């Protein structure tokens, strides 16, 4: 869970950075600084760590399915956790698709 959520977060952050850089290519005052990138990636690491640790603390469980995903949805908080992770991944997918479509239309 940690690796997959951090990968999704990183790919989304990189896509947003590329979209911002291409959209505002001629505006040097709109550049993203290294400090801001470090803050964003630190937030991603914290989010991914929490998402991976919650099943060990009783929210959902890694032992329900054999592929080590928290798919125990018997309790309401477990259902909310699993649905939230899935919705965040779907949102990230649409964000990446939208950004690349915008990049394509801008460059075209």
Buried (B, 14 or more C-beta within 10 A) or exposed (E): BBEBBBEBBBBBBEBBBEBBEBBEEEEEEEEEEEEEEEEBBEEBBEBBBEBBEBBEEEBBBBEBEEEEBBBBBEEEEBEEBBEEBEEBBEEBEEBBEEBEEEBEEEEE
